[in-house]
Amino acid sequence: MKSKKNITRFTYETAAFEGWRLCISRAGHTFTKYFPDKKFGGGKKSLAAAEKVLAELKVMIEGAKRVDKKFTAATIKKGEKIILDAFK
């Protein structure tokens, strides 16, 4: 599986972690989360979860209010909630 924009594959031979990392930066804030294969049941499923969250974040970011070219605290909280909801 190949990395995509904002989603990178992490496979470590010396550590137990294998999965995908979502990282998107906009308006001075970075949203980052790891999607481990073990949690989601495999590489394809963890990639699908990361892609779903990325799509939701992009929609939220496009319509977000900005103050002095930065996200408001409420917008950051919404983004973090979107990420956390993927793990429920």
Secondary structure, DSSP 8 states (H G I E B T S, - for coil): ---BTTEEEEE-SSSS-EEEEEEEEETTEEEEEEEEHHHHTSHHHHHHHHHHHHHHHHHHHHT--EETTEE-HHHHHHHHHHHHHTT-
